[in-house]
Amino acid sequence: MNGACVSHPPDNTPLPLFGHAPGPVRRRRLNPTAAGIVLGLELRGMREARGITATASAKLINASVSKVSRLERAESPPDPRDIDILADRYGATAAERADLTLLARRAVEPEWFDRYSDYAASWMQRLIGLESEAVYFCAYEARIVPGLLQSAAYARQIISDGLRVFEGDRLEQRVQLRLERQRRFFDQPDPPRAVFLLDRSVLLRRVGTPQIMAEQLCRLLEFSDRPGVTIRFVPLDSSVVSNHGSMAHLRFGPLGPPAMVYVEGDDDATYYVKPDDVERRVELMLRLSHEAAASWRDSRAILLDAIKRYEV
């Protein structure tokens, strides 16, 4: 396994840090999660450009201000009648109205992961809906191998140990959700450029048997061989840069959602989309990459050494 793997140096072509990245995203192709976010941004932008308050908009659709706020933040499904009324009030052109109608229709369509809704934390579902839409995805993980990189056996053990789910449909559905996420992220025609910064303790913290660990680390090696995927490790003696355990930075094409940073807690997550909030956290991830993480070649050597340890 080890000798047969040939890795490719990562593509270091620069991308914009905080705004939209170049890409082929078109609104008619946005998935429901992304369409809802773009719809909310369009509505808020049109409202603010015309100096209309959220209170005034709420009165137009006979709703509360909080409903307008949830609509603009994509936290509730849009009602086509409300969209028509707001489009009229905002003076939308025929093209803008068609765009809003299309986005609203897409926003209420089922997501592929809806069938797993009982097995995925509600606060994580936005990330699941957006990660495969990104053109650039950078994640940092301090405790375990990220779900996008987990083997089936490793995922099964993590779910059993961490969530105390031991058998049956509840366990296997969670495992299948992680594997489906991987397929949709990596196996699409034009997958996101992906960078994973992993604390070296991830390699030392045993999950299950040595065989499960060896299989998982070989899986990491396979992922690192994919064009456009970079996996780097933060050594134990590196500088302390972040006290976050898990976060991700996503950038999208020109017609997609704005750049965002996802920070995961123990039982919740925060999504940052305001430019200043995103910038502060992206700078943190840049420091992790530039000051703390080992080089790509050194990281590969670290991974190969860890594989030997578990294969003994």
BALOBA-1460 file (C-alpha; in Angstrom, 3 decimals):
// residues 312
<rec num="1" residu="m" x="0.000" y="0.000" z="0.000"/>
<rec num="2" residu="n" x="2.636" y="2.529" z="1.066"/>
<rec num="3" residu="g" x="5.031" y="2.014" z="-1.816"/>
<rec num="4" residu="a" x="2.259" y="2.046" z="-4.399"/>
<rec num="5" residu="c" x="1.025" y="5.508" z="-3.478"/>
<rec num="6" residu="v" x="2.304" y="8.409" z="-5.541"/>
<rec num="7" residu="s" x="1.254" y="11.833" z="-4.259"/>
<rec num="8" residu="h" x="0.969" y="14.980" z="-6.301"/>
<rec num="9" residu="p" x="2.162" y="18.335" z="-4.938"/>
<rec num="10" residu="p" x="-0.772" y="20.593" z="-4.051"/>
<rec num="11" residu="d" x="-2.035" y="23.249" z="-6.437"/>
<rec num="12" residu="n" x="-1.006" y="26.545" z="-4.836"/>
<rec num="13" residu="t" x="-2.671" y="28.881" z="-7.318"/>
<rec num="14" residu="p" x="-3.947" y="31.777" z="-5.165"/>
<rec num="15" residu="l" x="-7.646" y="32.416" z="-4.688"/>
<rec num="16" residu="p" x="-9.387" y="35.469" z="-3.239"/>
<rec num="17" residu="l" x="-9.415" y="35.172" z="0.543"/>
<rec num="18" residu="f" x="-12.717" y="36.610" z="1.623"/>
<rec num="19" residu="g" x="-15.047" y="37.097" z="-1.352"/>
<rec num="20" residu="h" x="-16.334" y="34.917" z="-4.136"/>
<rec num="21" residu="a" x="-13.881" y="32.640" z="-5.886"/>
<rec num="22" residu="p" x="-14.016" y="32.153" z="-9.657"/>
<rec num="23" residu="g" x="-16.117" y="29.201" z="-10.664"/>
<rec num="24" residu="p" x="-18.853" y="27.842" z="-12.940"/>
<rec num="25" residu="v" x="-21.710" y="28.146" z="-10.425"/>
<rec num="26" residu="r" x="-24.978" y="29.262" z="-12.020"/>
<rec num="27" residu="r" x="-28.111" y="30.042" z="-10.067"/>
<rec num="28" residu="r" x="-30.206" y="27.456" z="-11.842"/>
<rec num="29" residu="r" x="-27.737" y="24.840" z="-10.568"/>
<rec num="30" residu="l" x="-27.630" y="25.998" z="-6.934"/>
<rec num="31" residu="n" x="-28.850" y="23.357" z="-4.515"/>
<rec num="32" residu="p" x="-31.750" y="24.215" z="-2.161"/>
<rec num="33" residu="t" x="-29.527" y="25.266" z="0.760"/>
<rec num="34" residu="a" x="-27.422" y="27.614" z="-1.380"/>
<rec num="35" residu="a" x="-30.491" y="28.910" z="-3.252"/>
<rec num="36" residu="g" x="-32.179" y="29.869" z="0.024"/>
<rec num="37" residu="i" x="-29.112" y="31.795" z="1.171"/>
<rec num="38" residu="v" x="-28.746" y="33.652" z="-2.127"/>
<rec num="39" residu="l" x="-32.477" y="34.445" z="-2.155"/>
<rec num="40" residu="g" x="-32.251" y="35.943" z="1.328"/>
<rec num="41" residu="l" x="-29.243" y="38.042" z="0.380"/>
<rec num="42" residu="e" x="-30.991" y="39.291" z="-2.773"/>
<rec num="43" residu="l" x="-34.101" y="40.290" z="-0.834"/>
<rec num="44" residu="r" x="-32.147" y="42.063" z="1.878"/>
<rec num="45" residu="g" x="-29.976" y="43.844" z="-0.694"/>
<rec num="46" residu="m" x="-33.009" y="45.068" z="-2.655"/>
<rec num="47" residu="r" x="-34.790" y="46.172" z="0.524"/>
<rec num="48" residu="e" x="-31.812" y="48.091" z="1.887"/>
<rec num="49" residu="a" x="-30.997" y="49.641" z="-1.505"/>
<rec num="50" residu="r" x="-34.475" y="51.184" z="-1.544"/>
<rec num="51" residu="g" x="-34.363" y="52.306" z="2.073"/>
<rec num="52" residu="i" x="-37.212" y="50.058" z="3.177"/>
<rec num="53" residu="t" x="-37.190" y="48.857" z="6.781"/>
<rec num="54" residu="a" x="-37.749" y="45.260" z="7.823"/>
<rec num="55" residu="t" x="-40.807" y="46.474" z="9.741"/>
<rec num="56" residu="a" x="-42.329" y="47.912" z="6.567"/>
<rec num="57" residu="s" x="-41.614" y="44.680" z="4.674"/>
<rec num="58" residu="a" x="-43.218" y="42.640" z="7.447"/>
<rec num="59" residu="k" x="-46.414" y="44.687" z="7.213"/>
<rec num="60" residu="l" x="-46.585" y="44.055" z="3.461"/>
<rec num="61" residu="i" x="-46.739" y="40.290" z="3.944"/>
<rec num="62" residu="n" x="-48.754" y="40.456" z="7.193"/>
<rec num="63" residu="a" x="-45.914" y="38.896" z="9.166"/>
<rec num="64" residu="s" x="-43.553" y="39.650" z="12.021"/>
<rec num="65" residu="v" x="-40.195" y="41.362" z="11.632"/>
<rec num="66" residu="s" x="-38.583" y="38.148" z="12.821"/>
<rec num="67" residu="k" x="-40.117" y="36.300" z="9.855"/>
<rec num="68" residu="v" x="-38.564" y="38.782" z="7.435"/>
<rec num="69" residu="s" x="-35.257" y="38.400" z="9.246"/>
<rec num="70" residu="r" x="-35.461" y="34.596" z="9.058"/>
<rec num="71" residu="l" x="-36.295" y="34.801" z="5.361"/>
<rec num="72" residu="e" x="-33.299" y="37.038" z="4.677"/>
<rec num="73" residu="r" x="-31.050" y="34.701" z="6.696"/>
<rec num="74" residu="a" x="-32.451" y="31.582" z="4.969"/>
<rec num="75" residu="e" x="-33.666" y="30.200" z="8.287"/>
<rec num="76" residu="s" x="-37.233" y="29.580" z="7.115"/>
<rec num="77" residu="p" x="-38.643" y="28.405" z="3.757"/>
<rec num="78" residu="p" x="-39.895" y="31.161" z="1.433"/>
<rec num="79" residu="d" x="-43.565" y="31.523" z="0.564"/>
<rec num="80" residu="p" x="-43.951" y="32.286" z="-3.183"/>
<rec num="81" residu="r" x="-46.754" y="34.764" z="-2.414"/>
<rec num="82" residu="d" x="-44.503" y="36.679" z="-0.036"/>
<rec num="83" residu="i" x="-41.751" y="36.786" z="-2.649"/>
<rec num="84" residu="d" x="-44.174" y="38.218" z="-5.248"/>
<rec num="85" residu="i" x="-45.389" y="40.923" z="-2.847"/>
<rec num="86" residu="l" x="-41.860" y="41.920" z="-1.824"/>
<rec num="87" residu="a" x="-40.682" y="41.933" z="-5.435"/>
<rec num="88" residu="d" x="-43.464" y="44.381" z="-6.276"/>
<rec num="89" residu="r" x="-42.665" y="46.635" z="-3.330"/>
<rec num="90" residu="y" x="-38.942" y="46.577" z="-4.082"/>
<rec num="91" residu="g" x="-39.556" y="47.541" z="-7.709"/>
<rec num="92" residu="a" x="-37.944" y="44.410" z="-9.114"/>
<rec num="93" residu="t" x="-37.401" y="44.289" z="-12.862"/>
<rec num="94" residu="a" x="-38.776" y="41.369" z="-14.880"/>
<rec num="95" residu="a" x="-35.342" y="39.726" z="-14.844"/>
<rec num="96" residu="e" x="-34.950" y="40.235" z="-11.086"/>
<rec num="97" residu="r" x="-38.418" y="38.840" z="-10.454"/>
<rec num="98" residu="a" x="-37.637" y="35.747" z="-12.540"/>
<rec num="99" residu="d" x="-34.412" y="35.293" z="-10.598"/>
<rec num="100" residu="l" x="-36.201" y="35.580" z="-7.242"/>
<rec num="101" residu="t" x="-38.901" y="33.144" z="-8.363"/>
<rec num="102" residu="l" x="-36.321" y="30.594" z="-9.486"/>
<rec num="103" residu="l" x="-34.380" y="30.887" z="-6.237"/>
<rec num="104" residu="a" x="-37.547" y="30.560" z="-4.158"/>
<rec num="105" residu="r" x="-38.588" y="27.447" z="-6.070"/>
<rec num="106" residu="r" x="-35.174" y="25.860" z="-5.613"/>
<rec num="107" residu="a" x="-35.035" y="26.809" z="-1.933"/>
<rec num="108" residu="v" x="-38.039" y="24.634" z="-1.035"/>
<rec num="109" residu="e" x="-36.987" y="21.559" z="-3.000"/>
<rec num="110" residu="p" x="-35.839" y="18.533" z="-0.962"/>
<rec num="111" residu="e" x="-32.135" y="18.161" z="-0.212"/>
<rec num="112" residu="w" x="-30.404" y="14.844" z="-0.800"/>
<rec num="113" residu="f" x="-29.686" y="14.530" z="2.923"/>
<rec num="114" residu="d" x="-33.314" y="15.008" z="3.996"/>
<rec num="115" residu="r" x="-33.642" y="11.241" z="4.305"/>
<rec num="116" residu="y" x="-30.916" y="11.392" z="6.949"/>
<rec num="117" residu="s" x="-32.507" y="14.265" z="8.876"/>
<rec num="118" residu="d" x="-33.068" y="12.097" z="11.950"/>
<rec num="119" residu="y" x="-29.375" y="11.178" z="12.002"/>
<rec num="120" residu="a" x="-27.662" y="14.530" z="11.419"/>
<rec num="121" residu="a" x="-27.468" y="17.402" z="13.900"/>
<rec num="122" residu="s" x="-29.721" y="20.256" z="12.761"/>
<rec num="123" residu="w" x="-26.942" y="22.797" z="13.257"/>
<rec num="124" residu="m" x="-24.689" y="20.874" z="10.865"/>
<rec num="125" residu="q" x="-27.138" y="20.509" z="8.006"/>
<rec num="126" residu="r" x="-26.303" y="23.873" z="6.452"/>
<rec num="127" residu="l" x="-22.650" y="22.836" z="6.196"/>
<rec num="128" residu="i" x="-23.659" y="19.519" z="4.623"/>
<rec num="129" residu="g" x="-25.774" y="21.386" z="2.096"/>
<rec num="130" residu="l" x="-23.029" y="23.847" z="1.186"/>
<rec num="131" residu="e" x="-19.711" y="22.001" z="1.308"/>
<rec num="132" residu="s" x="-20.035" y="20.322" z="-2.093"/>
<rec num="133" residu="e" x="-21.126" y="23.652" z="-3.663"/>
<rec num="134" residu="a" x="-17.873" y="25.364" z="-2.667"/>
<rec num="135" residu="v" x="-15.018" y="25.991" z="-5.084"/>
<rec num="136" residu="y" x="-12.570" y="26.194" z="-2.165"/>
<rec num="137" residu="f" x="-12.833" y="24.396" z="1.184"/>
<rec num="138" residu="c" x="-10.284" y="24.633" z="4.002"/>
<rec num="139" residu="a" x="-10.853" y="22.780" z="7.291"/>
<rec num="140" residu="y" x="-8.969" y="22.557" z="10.571"/>
<rec num="141" residu="e" x="-9.530" y="19.670" z="12.969"/>
<rec num="142" residu="a" x="-7.791" y="19.216" z="16.323"/>
<rec num="143" residu="r" x="-9.374" y="16.027" z="17.678"/>
<rec num="144" residu="i" x="-10.420" y="13.462" z="15.082"/>
<rec num="145" residu="v" x="-10.258" y="12.819" z="11.356"/>
<rec num="146" residu="p" x="-12.923" y="15.065" z="9.722"/>
<rec num="147" residu="g" x="-16.092" y="13.365" z="8.538"/>
<rec num="148" residu="l" x="-15.233" y="14.082" z="4.896"/>
<rec num="149" residu="l" x="-12.096" y="11.946" z="5.242"/>
<rec num="150" residu="q" x="-13.300" y="9.138" z="7.511"/>
<rec num="151" residu="s" x="-13.278" y="5.473" z="6.553"/>
<rec num="152" residu="a" x="-16.475" y="3.532" z="7.235"/>
<rec num="153" residu="a" x="-14.927" y="1.600" z="10.129"/>
<rec num="154" residu="y" x="-13.453" y="4.745" z="11.716"/>
<rec num="155" residu="a" x="-16.768" y="6.591" z="11.356"/>
<rec num="156" residu="r" x="-18.644" y="3.654" z="12.888"/>
<rec num="157" residu="q" x="-16.282" y="3.628" z="15.881"/>
<rec num="158" residu="i" x="-16.439" y="7.413" z="16.371"/>
<rec num="159" residu="i" x="-20.246" y="7.327" z="16.312"/>
<rec num="160" residu="s" x="-20.338" y="4.406" z="18.750"/>
<rec num="161" residu="d" x="-17.839" y="5.962" z="21.162"/>
<rec num="162" residu="g" x="-18.895" y="9.613" z="20.910"/>
<rec num="163" residu="l" x="-22.654" y="9.433" z="20.351"/>
<rec num="164" residu="r" x="-23.145" y="6.140" z="22.200"/>
<rec num="165" residu="v" x="-24.979" y="4.663" z="19.232"/>
<rec num="166" residu="f" x="-24.006" y="1.036" z="19.037"/>
<rec num="167" residu="e" x="-26.058" y="-0.896" z="16.516"/>
<rec num="168" residu="g" x="-28.901" y="-1.040" z="14.068"/>
<rec num="169" residu="d" x="-30.307" y="1.512" z="11.671"/>
<rec num="170" residu="r" x="-29.379" y="4.552" z="13.774"/>
<rec num="171" residu="l" x="-25.694" y="3.651" z="13.544"/>
<rec num="172" residu="e" x="-25.552" y="2.574" z="9.904"/>
<rec num="173" residu="q" x="-27.562" y="5.562" z="8.661"/>
<rec num="174" residu="r" x="-25.042" y="7.912" z="10.294"/>
<rec num="175" residu="v" x="-22.170" y="6.033" z="8.667"/>
<rec num="176" residu="q" x="-23.893" y="6.120" z="5.273"/>
<rec num="177" residu="l" x="-24.482" y="9.867" z="5.621"/>
<rec num="178" residu="r" x="-20.735" y="10.455" z="6.035"/>
<rec num="179" residu="l" x="-19.872" y="8.252" z="3.068"/>
<rec num="180" residu="e" x="-22.506" y="9.958" z="0.909"/>
<rec num="181" residu="r" x="-21.081" y="13.360" z="1.878"/>
<rec num="182" residu="q" x="-17.668" y="12.185" z="0.697"/>
<rec num="183" residu="r" x="-18.980" y="10.947" z="-2.641"/>
<rec num="184" residu="r" x="-20.846" y="14.172" z="-3.324"/>
<rec num="185" residu="f" x="-17.859" y="16.285" z="-2.316"/>
<rec num="186" residu="f" x="-14.970" y="14.449" z="-3.994"/>
<rec num="187" residu="d" x="-16.555" y="12.500" z="-6.859"/>
<rec num="188" residu="q" x="-18.387" y="15.314" z="-8.636"/>
<rec num="189" residu="p" x="-17.039" y="16.470" z="-12.028"/>
<rec num="190" residu="d" x="-15.449" y="19.642" z="-10.618"/>
<rec num="191" residu="p" x="-14.856" y="19.089" z="-6.881"/>
<rec num="192" residu="p" x="-13.808" y="21.901" z="-4.539"/>
<rec num="193" residu="r" x="-10.126" y="22.560" z="-4.052"/>
<rec num="194" residu="a" x="-9.705" y="21.175" z="-0.533"/>
<rec num="195" residu="v" x="-7.137" y="21.793" z="2.197"/>
<rec num="196" residu="f" x="-7.272" y="19.873" z="5.481"/>
<rec num="197" residu="l" x="-5.127" y="21.003" z="8.414"/>
<rec num="198" residu="l" x="-5.081" y="18.245" z="11.044"/>
<rec num="199" residu="d" x="-3.466" y="18.296" z="14.449"/>
<rec num="200" residu="r" x="-0.908" y="15.504" z="14.713"/>
<rec num="201" residu="s" x="-2.706" y="14.204" z="17.811"/>
<rec num="202" residu="v" x="-5.374" y="12.959" z="15.385"/>
<rec num="203" residu="l" x="-2.826" y="10.352" z="14.265"/>
<rec num="204" residu="l" x="-1.901" y="9.376" z="17.817"/>
<rec num="205" residu="r" x="-5.377" y="9.231" z="19.350"/>
<rec num="206" residu="r" x="-6.480" y="5.663" z="18.724"/>
<rec num="207" residu="v" x="-10.017" y="5.092" z="17.537"/>
<rec num="208" residu="g" x="-10.930" y="1.417" z="17.730"/>
<rec num="209" residu="t" x="-8.363" y="-1.226" z="16.909"/>
<rec num="210" residu="p" x="-4.923" y="-0.733" z="15.347"/>
<rec num="211" residu="q" x="-6.398" y="-2.221" z="12.174"/>
<rec num="212" residu="i" x="-9.100" y="0.469" z="12.052"/>
<rec num="213" residu="m" x="-6.458" y="3.142" z="12.569"/>
<rec num="214" residu="a" x="-4.167" y="1.721" z="9.873"/>
<rec num="215" residu="e" x="-7.067" y="1.562" z="7.437"/>
<rec num="216" residu="q" x="-8.053" y="5.145" z="8.262"/>
<rec num="217" residu="l" x="-4.548" y="6.526" z="7.813"/>
<rec num="218" residu="c" x="-4.180" y="4.708" z="4.496"/>
<rec num="219" residu="r" x="-7.468" y="6.316" z="3.553"/>
<rec num="220" residu="l" x="-5.920" y="9.714" z="4.316"/>
<rec num="221" residu="l" x="-3.013" y="8.816" z="2.065"/>
<rec num="222" residu="e" x="-5.431" y="7.933" z="-0.729"/>
<rec num="223" residu="f" x="-7.236" y="11.260" z="-0.330"/>
<rec num="224" residu="s" x="-3.935" y="13.155" z="-0.368"/>
<rec num="225" residu="d" x="-3.151" y="11.556" z="-3.752"/>
<rec num="226" residu="r" x="-6.205" y="13.164" z="-5.322"/>
<rec num="227" residu="p" x="-5.525" y="16.253" z="-7.450"/>
<rec num="228" residu="g" x="-6.734" y="19.362" z="-5.687"/>
<rec num="229" residu="v" x="-6.622" y="17.815" z="-2.192"/>
<rec num="230" residu="t" x="-3.963" y="18.799" z="0.370"/>
<rec num="231" residu="i" x="-3.612" y="17.263" z="3.840"/>
<rec num="232" residu="r" x="-1.133" y="18.814" z="6.258"/>
<rec num="233" residu="f" x="-0.422" y="18.137" z="9.920"/>
<rec num="234" residu="v" x="0.178" y="20.542" z="12.787"/>
<rec num="235" residu="p" x="3.072" y="19.054" z="14.848"/>
<rec num="236" residu="l" x="2.722" y="18.757" z="18.613"/>
<rec num="237" residu="d" x="5.615" y="21.166" z="19.172"/>
<rec num="238" residu="s" x="4.278" y="23.870" z="16.848"/>
<rec num="239" residu="s" x="3.064" y="27.285" z="17.938"/>
<rec num="240" residu="v" x="-0.357" y="27.538" z="19.560"/>
<rec num="241" residu="v" x="-2.386" y="29.466" z="16.997"/>
<rec num="242" residu="s" x="-6.024" y="28.517" z="17.623"/>
<rec num="243" residu="n" x="-8.120" y="27.352" z="20.548"/>
<rec num="244" residu="h" x="-10.850" y="26.148" z="18.197"/>
<rec num="245" residu="g" x="-11.212" y="22.406" z="17.761"/>
<rec num="246" residu="s" x="-13.012" y="22.329" z="14.424"/>
<rec num="247" residu="m" x="-13.644" y="24.972" z="11.772"/>
<rec num="248" residu="a" x="-13.971" y="25.312" z="8.021"/>
<rec num="249" residu="h" x="-13.718" y="28.132" z="5.487"/>
<rec num="250" residu="l" x="-15.842" y="27.889" z="2.337"/>
<rec num="251" residu="r" x="-15.716" y="30.050" z="-0.786"/>
<rec num="252" residu="f" x="-18.161" y="29.852" z="-3.663"/>
<rec num="253" residu="g" x="-18.506" y="30.881" z="-7.287"/>
<rec num="254" residu="p" x="-19.580" y="34.385" z="-8.356"/>
<rec num="255" residu="l" x="-23.338" y="33.658" z="-8.239"/>
<rec num="256" residu="g" x="-23.217" y="31.507" z="-5.122"/>
<rec num="257" residu="p" x="-23.413" y="32.353" z="-1.409"/>
<rec num="258" residu="p" x="-20.834" y="34.658" z="0.174"/>
<rec num="259" residu="a" x="-17.689" y="33.237" z="1.732"/>
<rec num="260" residu="m" x="-18.304" y="31.839" z="5.193"/>
<rec num="261" residu="v" x="-16.549" y="30.246" z="8.148"/>
<rec num="262" residu="y" x="-18.082" y="27.393" z="10.134"/>
<rec num="263" residu="v" x="-16.939" y="26.923" z="13.748"/>
<rec num="264" residu="e" x="-18.159" y="23.798" z="15.499"/>
<rec num="265" residu="g" x="-18.734" y="23.475" z="19.234"/>
<rec num="266" residu="d" x="-19.577" y="20.442" z="21.334"/>
<rec num="267" residu="d" x="-23.277" y="20.499" z="20.486"/>
<rec num="268" residu="d" x="-23.754" y="23.506" z="18.208"/>
<rec num="269" residu="a" x="-22.073" y="25.499" z="15.445"/>
<rec num="270" residu="t" x="-21.706" y="29.121" z="14.386"/>
<rec num="271" residu="y" x="-21.727" y="30.290" z="10.770"/>
<rec num="272" residu="y" x="-19.883" y="33.556" z="10.129"/>
<rec num="273" residu="v" x="-20.751" y="35.436" z="6.919"/>
<rec num="274" residu="k" x="-20.125" y="39.099" z="7.714"/>
<rec num="275" residu="p" x="-16.880" y="40.107" z="5.952"/>
<rec num="276" residu="d" x="-15.160" y="41.295" z="9.143"/>
<rec num="277" residu="d" x="-16.039" y="38.080" z="11.009"/>
<rec num="278" residu="v" x="-14.916" y="35.934" z="8.097"/>
<rec num="279" residu="e" x="-11.683" y="37.880" z="7.686"/>
<rec num="280" residu="r" x="-10.641" y="37.447" z="11.326"/>
<rec num="281" residu="r" x="-11.135" y="33.704" z="11.208"/>
<rec num="282" residu="v" x="-9.566" y="33.257" z="7.792"/>
<rec num="283" residu="e" x="-6.493" y="35.082" z="9.081"/>
<rec num="284" residu="l" x="-6.411" y="32.567" z="11.929"/>
<rec num="285" residu="m" x="-6.513" y="29.666" z="9.485"/>
<rec num="286" residu="l" x="-3.791" y="31.294" z="7.390"/>
<rec num="287" residu="r" x="-1.624" y="31.477" z="10.504"/>
<rec num="288" residu="l" x="-2.315" y="27.800" z="11.150"/>
<rec num="289" residu="s" x="-1.239" y="26.992" z="7.613"/>
<rec num="290" residu="h" x="1.822" y="29.269" z="7.466"/>
<rec num="291" residu="e" x="3.141" y="29.168" z="11.038"/>
<rec num="292" residu="a" x="2.022" y="25.884" z="12.546"/>
<rec num="293" residu="a" x="1.376" y="23.231" z="9.902"/>
<rec num="294" residu="a" x="4.197" y="21.124" z="8.529"/>
<rec num="295" residu="s" x="4.937" y="21.333" z="4.820"/>
<rec num="296" residu="w" x="3.140" y="19.046" z="2.409"/>
<rec num="297" residu="r" x="6.180" y="16.775" z="2.084"/>
<rec num="298" residu="d" x="6.832" y="16.680" z="5.832"/>
<rec num="299" residu="s" x="3.161" y="15.971" z="6.453"/>
<rec num="300" residu="r" x="3.309" y="13.017" z="4.085"/>
<rec num="301" residu="a" x="6.316" y="11.656" z="5.982"/>
<rec num="302" residu="i" x="4.421" y="12.104" z="9.269"/>
<rec num="303" residu="l" x="1.480" y="10.156" z="7.858"/>
<rec num="304" residu="l" x="3.634" y="7.325" z="6.488"/>
<rec num="305" residu="d" x="5.376" y="6.996" z="9.855"/>
<rec num="306" residu="a" x="2.007" y="6.787" z="11.636"/>
<rec num="307" residu="i" x="0.788" y="4.095" z="9.247"/>
<rec num="308" residu="k" x="3.867" y="1.942" z="10.026"/>
<rec num="309" residu="r" x="3.148" y="2.301" z="13.741"/>
<rec num="310" residu="y" x="-0.342" y="0.820" z="13.411"/>
<rec num="311" residu="e" x="0.579" y="-1.823" z="10.844"/>
<rec num="312" residu="v" x="3.120" y="-3.477" z="13.218"/>
